[in-house]
């Protein structure tokens, strides 16, 4: 795995953050927060971000679908220290947009995620409305 761009490891660049309390149940046999629990933190922060942005809910003719999630684990995370998940938008395509997420524990990056989200009519990609694109662009990583 190539090391991520150091600029993307700076929490100050992300316009949204979500604090997470770790749980004893999140531990693996080695005493670290397990990868599945960290993936769930990314998922929860992504949905909280979408709610904060005020994106429209899925309907019969318009929905957001996750097309790809890539997670890079950078360091071990521990219980009971909390986690903070930072989220920001990256430029996307005609019918898609990308989220970059950074998971930090006690000021130390422990994981990153890159998520591609496609706007569809339920079957095929659909162009993102310019007003919606403008709303997303307000949350670009700085």
N, C-alpha and C positions, 0 to 999 in steps of 0.2 A: 504494500500500500504506500503510495506517495504521500508525503506529509502535506496537509492542506496549506493553502496560501495563508501566511501569518496574519495578513490583514483580516481574514475571515475568523480569526480566533480572538478578536477584540470585541467584547460584549457591547462596548459603547457604540459600535456601528449599527447595531440592531435596534429597530424602533419599538419592539415589543418584547416583554419579558414576563415569564410566569414562574413563580416560586413553587417548588414541589417538596413535600415532606417525604423522606424515604421511610420505608417500612421494613420491619424485620423479615417479613414474608418475601421481600425482594432479593434476599441474599442467596448466593449460590453456595455450594459446599465449601468453597475456598474463603467465604466470608466477604465477598465482594457483591455489589449490586449486579444482578445478572443482566445479560444482554436483552432478554425479553422484557424485563422491567424497564430498561432504558428506552427500548423501542416504544413501549406504552407511554412513557413520559413525553417522547416526541409527538406521538399521536394526540395525546391530550392537549399539549401546547398548541399544536396545529389547529385543532378544533376551537380552542379558546381564542386563538388569533383570528380565525375566520369569523367568529361571533363578534369580536371587537371591531373588526373592519366593517361589519354590517353587510356581509355578502348575502345575496338572496338565497333562500332555502331552495332545495331541489323541488322541481315540479315535474309534471309529465313531459314537458317539452324543453326543459332546461335543467341540467345538473352538472355538478363538478364531480369528476372521477379521478382518483389517484391512479396515475399511469405508471409511476416508478418511485421507489424509495431506495435510496442508497445511504447506508449508515456506516460511518467509519468510527471505530472505537479507538480513542487516543490514549486513554489511561484508565486505571481502575477507579471505581467510585465506591464509597464506603457508607455503611450505616453507623450511626444515626445522623450524620451530616446531611443537610438539605441539598437539593439541586436547584439550579436556575436554568430555565430553557429560554434562550433568546431566539427570536424569529424575525425574519425580514424577507422581502420579496426581491427576486432577481428578475431581470427582463425575460419575457417569454416570447412565444410565437403568436400567430394569428388566433389560435384557439387554445393556447396553453399558457401557463405561467409557472414559475418555479419559486419554491420557498427554500431558503437556507436556514438551518437551525443549528444552534450551538448550545451544547449542554455543559454547564460549568458547575464545579463543586469547590467551594472555598477559594474562588478566584482562579481555579485551574481548569482548563478545557479538558473534558473527559470524552466527549463524542461530538460528531457533527452529522447532520443529515441533509441530504438534498432530495427534495420532493418535486416531482413534476405532476401538475394537476391540469387535466384537460376539461374544457367546457364542452358538453355534448348535448344533443337532443335526446339522449337516451340510447342512441345507436351509433351515431357518427359525430365526429368533431364539429363544433359549431363556432363561428367567429365570436370573440368576446366583444360585447357592446362597448363602444368608445367611452361611455360614462363609467362603466365598470372598470375598464382598463385604467382610467384616470384615478379611480378610487384605489386600485391596487398600487399604482405608481406612487401614491402618497406614502406608501409603506416600504419603499425601496431601501435596501441596505445603504447606509451612508458611506 
